[in-house]
Amino acid sequence: MTKKILCSIAAVAFAASVSAQARVGIKGGFNLSNISNANDGTSDNANMLPSWNAGVIADFPLSPILSLQPGVFYSTKGSKIERGNSSDVDYLKTTTNPSYIEIPVNFVGKIPLGADGSNKFFAGVGPYAAFGVAGKNKYTFSSGATKVTGESNIKWDDDTPFNTGDPNQGYDKYKRFDWGGNLMAGFEFGNVQVAAQYGLGFAKIVSGEDDGRNDKSKNRVLSFSVAYLFGGK
């Protein structure tokens, strides 16, 4: 009985310590997004599209060197195809720029730097889930004296992770639900974090795509971000 009481007290003390050191903050940054176009899941670097992300994160210490970092972000992704230069007689550029509400949950290991340990190097890994909410497809085509430009809103499938018989599927639409994994690394300076992250989508984003023999049409996003965490030490 005494051991159980002591263990309970220790558990409560640990939970209180974690709660006291937990921090929440804001985070935003720059994306270099792409969509895989090869069977092995790779993509052409020339198709990278500049985009952005912004949201909120939390940092829950699980031990002196390990934290859990969930978040909620608005993140724009996509890719481009460009043939020629805008000054050429024949020129083509198309972009697709879907926007998601994204929820990552990263486990982050931290290594103290310096005498006081207030600065840290960190690296993390974890899954993400995303839900498509907006976006546009744009195009520019020039041939001789003719130039045509236009845009349209992205159409979203009514898919869910549990619905495989969606009658609204179509190759002119994107699947609304996406998921994948993140790899990240960076530095923490007190309450400020500077990080680079690579997001690897595991789900094909093209509605109706069910060919399991390739890894085409999956989100690939390299992000650079800055976060400020309130509270804590």
C-alpha positions as a Markdown table, in Angstrom:
| # | Residue | x | y | z |
|---|---|---|---|---|
| 1 | Met | 0.0 | 0.0 | 0.0 |
| 2 | Thr | 2.8 | 2.4 | 0.9 |
| 3 | Lys | 4.5 | 1.8 | -2.4 |
| 4 | Lys | 1.3 | 2.5 | -4.3 |
| 5 | Ile | 0.8 | 5.7 | -2.4 |
| 6 | Leu | 4.4 | 6.8 | -3.1 |
| 7 | Cys | 4.1 | 5.9 | -6.8 |
| 8 | Ser | 0.8 | 7.9 | -7.0 |
| 9 | Ile | 2.4 | 10.9 | -5.4 |
| 10 | Ala | 5.4 | 10.6 | -7.8 |
| 11 | Ala | 3.1 | 10.4 | -10.8 |
| 12 | Val | 1.1 | 13.5 | -9.7 |
| 13 | Ala | 4.3 | 15.4 | -9.1 |
| 14 | Phe | 5.6 | 14.5 | -12.5 |
| 15 | Ala | 2.3 | 15.5 | -14.2 |
| 16 | Ala | 2.4 | 18.8 | -12.3 |
| 17 | Ser | 6.0 | 19.4 | -13.3 |
| 18 | Val | 5.2 | 18.8 | -17.0 |
| 19 | Ser | 2.2 | 21.0 | -16.8 |
| 20 | Ala | 4.2 | 23.8 | -15.2 |
| 21 | Gln | 6.8 | 23.6 | -18.0 |
| 22 | Ala | 4.4 | 23.2 | -20.9 |
| 23 | Arg | 4.5 | 26.1 | -23.4 |
| 24 | Val | 2.2 | 27.2 | -26.2 |
| 25 | Gly | 3.2 | 29.5 | -29.0 |
| 26 | Ile | 2.9 | 30.7 | -32.6 |
| 27 | Lys | 4.8 | 29.4 | -35.6 |
| 28 | Gly | 5.1 | 30.3 | -39.2 |
| 29 | Gly | 7.3 | 30.0 | -42.2 |
| 30 | Phe | 8.1 | 29.3 | -45.8 |
| 31 | Asn | 7.3 | 26.1 | -47.8 |
| 32 | Leu | 8.9 | 24.7 | -50.9 |
| 33 | Ser | 6.2 | 22.4 | -51.9 |
| 34 | Asn | 6.0 | 19.7 | -54.6 |
| 35 | Ile | 3.9 | 16.7 | -55.7 |
| 36 | Ser | 5.6 | 13.4 | -56.5 |
| 37 | Asn | 5.5 | 12.6 | -60.2 |
| 38 | Ala | 7.6 | 9.4 | -60.4 |
| 39 | Asn | 6.8 | 5.8 | -59.5 |
| 40 | Asp | 9.5 | 5.8 | -56.8 |
| 41 | Gly | 7.8 | 8.8 | -55.0 |
| 42 | Thr | 10.3 | 11.4 | -56.1 |
| 43 | Ser | 9.6 | 14.7 | -57.8 |
| 44 | Asp | 11.2 | 17.2 | -60.1 |
| 45 | Asn | 12.9 | 20.0 | -58.2 |
| 46 | Ala | 12.0 | 22.4 | -61.1 |
| 47 | Asn | 8.4 | 21.9 | -60.1 |
| 48 | Met | 8.8 | 23.3 | -56.6 |
| 49 | Leu | 6.2 | 25.9 | -55.6 |
| 50 | Pro | 6.9 | 28.6 | -53.0 |
| 51 | Ser | 4.1 | 28.6 | -50.3 |
| 52 | Trp | 3.7 | 29.2 | -46.6 |
| 53 | Asn | 2.5 | 27.9 | -43.3 |
| 54 | Ala | 1.2 | 29.5 | -40.0 |
| 55 | Gly | -0.4 | 28.3 | -36.8 |
| 56 | Val | 0.0 | 27.4 | -33.2 |
| 57 | Ile | 2.1 | 24.8 | -31.4 |
| 58 | Ala | 2.5 | 23.4 | -27.9 |
| 59 | Asp | 5.6 | 22.0 | -26.3 |
| 60 | Phe | 5.0 | 19.3 | -23.5 |
| 61 | Pro | 8.2 | 18.1 | -21.9 |
| 62 | Leu | 8.1 | 14.3 | -21.4 |
| 63 | Ser | 11.7 | 14.2 | -19.9 |
| 64 | Pro | 14.6 | 16.6 | -19.7 |
| 65 | Ile | 15.6 | 15.8 | -23.3 |
| 66 | Leu | 12.3 | 14.8 | -24.9 |
| 67 | Ser | 9.1 | 16.8 | -25.7 |
| 68 | Leu | 5.8 | 16.2 | -27.5 |
| 69 | Gln | 5.0 | 19.0 | -29.9 |
| 70 | Pro | 1.4 | 18.9 | -31.4 |
| 71 | Gly | 0.2 | 21.8 | -33.5 |
| 72 | Val | -2.5 | 23.2 | -35.8 |
| 73 | Phe | -1.5 | 24.9 | -39.0 |
| 74 | Tyr | -2.9 | 26.5 | -42.1 |
| 75 | Ser | -0.5 | 25.2 | -44.8 |
| 76 | Thr | -0.4 | 25.9 | -48.5 |
| 77 | Lys | 1.1 | 23.2 | -50.8 |
| 78 | Gly | 1.2 | 22.2 | -54.4 |
| 79 | Ser | 3.5 | 22.3 | -57.4 |
| 80 | Lys | 4.1 | 24.0 | -60.8 |
| 81 | Ile | 4.9 | 23.0 | -64.4 |
| 82 | Glu | 6.8 | 25.5 | -66.5 |
| 83 | Arg | 7.9 | 25.2 | -70.1 |
| 84 | Gly | 10.2 | 28.0 | -71.4 |
| 85 | Asn | 10.6 | 31.6 | -70.1 |
| 86 | Ser | 7.8 | 34.2 | -69.7 |
| 87 | Ser | 9.6 | 36.3 | -72.4 |
| 88 | Asp | 9.6 | 33.4 | -74.9 |
| 89 | Val | 7.2 | 33.2 | -77.9 |
| 90 | Asp | 6.0 | 29.8 | -76.7 |
| 91 | Tyr | 5.5 | 29.6 | -72.9 |
| 92 | Leu | 3.4 | 27.5 | -70.5 |
| 93 | Lys | 3.0 | 27.7 | -66.8 |
| 94 | Thr | 0.5 | 25.9 | -64.6 |
| 95 | Thr | 0.3 | 25.8 | -60.8 |
| 96 | Thr | -1.8 | 24.0 | -58.4 |
| 97 | Asn | -1.9 | 25.3 | -54.8 |
| 98 | Pro | -4.1 | 23.4 | -52.4 |
| 99 | Ser | -4.5 | 24.7 | -48.8 |
| 100 | Tyr | -4.9 | 22.4 | -45.8 |
| 101 | Ile | -5.6 | 22.6 | -42.1 |
| 102 | Glu | -2.8 | 20.4 | -40.8 |
| 103 | Ile | -2.3 | 18.7 | -37.4 |
| 104 | Pro | 1.2 | 17.4 | -36.8 |
| 105 | Val | 2.3 | 15.5 | -33.6 |
| 106 | Asn | 6.1 | 15.4 | -33.4 |
| 107 | Phe | 8.3 | 13.8 | -30.8 |
| 108 | Val | 11.3 | 16.1 | -30.3 |
| 109 | Gly | 14.6 | 15.2 | -28.7 |
| 110 | Lys | 16.7 | 18.1 | -27.4 |
| 111 | Ile | 20.4 | 18.4 | -26.7 |
| 112 | Pro | 21.5 | 21.3 | -24.4 |
| 113 | Leu | 24.2 | 23.5 | -25.8 |
| 114 | Gly | 26.5 | 25.8 | -23.7 |
| 115 | Ala | 27.1 | 26.0 | -20.0 |
| 116 | Asp | 23.6 | 27.0 | -18.9 |
| 117 | Gly | 21.8 | 24.7 | -21.4 |
| 118 | Ser | 19.3 | 27.5 | -22.4 |
| 119 | Asn | 20.1 | 26.9 | -26.1 |
| 120 | Lys | 19.4 | 23.5 | -27.6 |
| 121 | Phe | 19.7 | 21.6 | -30.8 |
| 122 | Phe | 16.7 | 19.5 | -31.5 |
| 123 | Ala | 15.5 | 16.9 | -33.9 |
| 124 | Gly | 12.1 | 15.3 | -34.2 |
| 125 | Val | 9.8 | 12.9 | -36.0 |
| 126 | Gly | 6.1 | 12.3 | -36.1 |
| 127 | Pro | 2.9 | 11.9 | -38.1 |
| 128 | Tyr | 0.5 | 14.5 | -39.5 |
| 129 | Ala | -3.1 | 14.6 | -40.7 |
| 130 | Ala | -4.4 | 17.3 | -43.0 |
| 131 | Phe | -7.8 | 18.4 | -44.3 |
| 132 | Gly | -8.1 | 20.3 | -47.6 |
| 133 | Val | -10.1 | 23.5 | -47.3 |
| 134 | Ala | -9.2 | 25.8 | -50.3 |
| 135 | Gly | -6.9 | 26.4 | -53.2 |
| 136 | Lys | -6.6 | 27.4 | -56.8 |
| 137 | Asn | -5.3 | 26.1 | -60.1 |
| 138 | Lys | -3.8 | 28.7 | -62.4 |
| 139 | Tyr | -2.4 | 28.7 | -65.9 |
| 140 | Thr | -0.6 | 30.9 | -68.4 |
| 141 | Phe | -0.2 | 30.0 | -72.1 |
| 142 | Ser | 1.6 | 32.0 | -74.7 |
| 143 | Ser | 2.0 | 31.2 | -78.4 |
| 144 | Gly | 3.0 | 33.9 | -80.8 |
| 145 | Ala | 0.8 | 36.9 | -80.2 |
| 146 | Thr | -1.7 | 34.9 | -78.3 |
| 147 | Lys | -1.6 | 34.8 | -74.5 |
| 148 | Val | -4.2 | 33.1 | -72.3 |
| 149 | Thr | -4.4 | 33.2 | -68.5 |
| 150 | Gly | -7.0 | 31.8 | -66.1 |
| 151 | Glu | -7.7 | 30.2 | -62.8 |
| 152 | Ser | -10.2 | 28.0 | -61.0 |
| 153 | Asn | -10.9 | 26.9 | -57.5 |
| 154 | Ile | -9.7 | 23.4 | -56.6 |
| 155 | Lys | -12.5 | 20.9 | -56.4 |
| 156 | Trp | -12.4 | 18.6 | -53.4 |
| 157 | Asp | -13.6 | 15.0 | -53.2 |
| 158 | Asp | -15.9 | 14.1 | -50.3 |
| 159 | Asp | -13.6 | 11.4 | -49.1 |
| 160 | Thr | -12.9 | 10.4 | -45.5 |
| 161 | Pro | -10.5 | 7.8 | -44.2 |
| 162 | Phe | -13.5 | 5.5 | -43.7 |
| 163 | Asn | -15.3 | 6.0 | -47.0 |
| 164 | Thr | -14.0 | 4.0 | -50.0 |
| 165 | Gly | -17.2 | 4.1 | -52.0 |
| 166 | Asp | -17.5 | 7.9 | -52.5 |
| 167 | Pro | -19.7 | 8.6 | -55.6 |
| 168 | Asn | -18.1 | 12.1 | -55.9 |
| 169 | Gln | -14.7 | 10.8 | -57.0 |
| 170 | Gly | -13.1 | 12.3 | -60.1 |
| 171 | Tyr | -9.7 | 12.9 | -61.7 |
| 172 | Asp | -10.5 | 16.7 | -61.8 |
| 173 | Lys | -10.7 | 16.7 | -57.9 |
| 174 | Tyr | -8.3 | 16.3 | -55.0 |
| 175 | Lys | -8.9 | 14.0 | -52.0 |
| 176 | Arg | -9.7 | 16.2 | -49.0 |
| 177 | Phe | -8.0 | 14.0 | -46.5 |
| 178 | Asp | -4.1 | 13.7 | -46.5 |
| 179 | Trp | -1.7 | 12.2 | -44.0 |
| 180 | Gly | 2.0 | 11.5 | -43.8 |
| 181 | Gly | 5.1 | 11.9 | -41.6 |
| 182 | Asn | 7.5 | 14.7 | -40.7 |
| 183 | Leu | 11.3 | 14.9 | -40.1 |
| 184 | Met | 12.5 | 18.0 | -38.4 |
| 185 | Ala | 15.7 | 19.6 | -36.9 |
| 186 | Gly | 16.6 | 23.0 | -35.6 |
| 187 | Phe | 17.8 | 25.2 | -32.7 |
| 188 | Glu | 16.1 | 26.5 | -29.7 |
| 189 | Phe | 17.2 | 29.9 | -28.2 |
| 190 | Gly | 15.2 | 30.3 | -25.0 |
| 191 | Asn | 11.6 | 30.8 | -26.2 |
| 192 | Val | 12.5 | 31.0 | -29.9 |
| 193 | Gln | 12.8 | 27.9 | -32.2 |
| 194 | Val | 14.2 | 28.0 | -35.7 |
| 195 | Ala | 13.6 | 24.8 | -37.7 |
| 196 | Ala | 13.7 | 23.0 | -41.0 |
| 197 | Gln | 11.2 | 20.2 | -41.7 |
| 198 | Tyr | 10.4 | 17.8 | -44.4 |
| 199 | Gly | 6.8 | 16.5 | -44.8 |
| 200 | Leu | 6.4 | 13.3 | -46.7 |
| 201 | Gly | 2.8 | 12.6 | -47.7 |
| 202 | Phe | 1.7 | 8.9 | -47.7 |
| 203 | Ala | -1.7 | 9.4 | -49.4 |
| 204 | Lys | -2.3 | 10.1 | -53.0 |
| 205 | Ile | -4.1 | 13.4 | -53.3 |
| 206 | Val | -5.7 | 12.9 | -56.7 |
| 207 | Ser | -9.3 | 11.7 | -56.3 |
| 208 | Gly | -10.0 | 8.4 | -57.8 |
| 209 | Glu | -6.3 | 7.4 | -57.9 |
| 210 | Asp | -6.0 | 3.8 | -56.7 |
| 211 | Asp | -2.9 | 2.4 | -58.5 |
| 212 | Gly | -0.7 | 1.0 | -55.7 |
| 213 | Arg | 2.1 | 0.2 | -58.1 |
| 214 | Asn | 3.5 | 3.8 | -57.8 |
| 215 | Asp | 4.0 | 6.7 | -55.4 |
| 216 | Lys | 2.8 | 9.4 | -57.7 |
| 217 | Ser | 0.6 | 12.3 | -56.7 |
| 218 | Lys | 1.8 | 12.6 | -53.0 |
| 219 | Asn | 2.6 | 15.8 | -51.2 |
| 220 | Arg | 6.3 | 16.6 | -50.6 |
| 221 | Val | 7.0 | 19.8 | -48.5 |
| 222 | Leu | 10.3 | 21.3 | -47.3 |
| 223 | Ser | 9.6 | 24.0 | -44.7 |
| 224 | Phe | 11.6 | 26.6 | -42.9 |
| 225 | Ser | 9.9 | 28.2 | -39.8 |
| 226 | Val | 10.3 | 30.3 | -36.7 |
| 227 | Ala | 8.3 | 29.8 | -33.6 |
| 228 | Tyr | 7.9 | 31.7 | -30.3 |
| 229 | Leu | 6.8 | 29.8 | -27.3 |
| 230 | Phe | 5.2 | 31.6 | -24.3 |
| 231 | Gly | 5.8 | 30.6 | -20.7 |
| 232 | Gly | 8.3 | 28.0 | -19.3 |
| 233 | Lys | 11.9 | 28.8 | -18.5 |
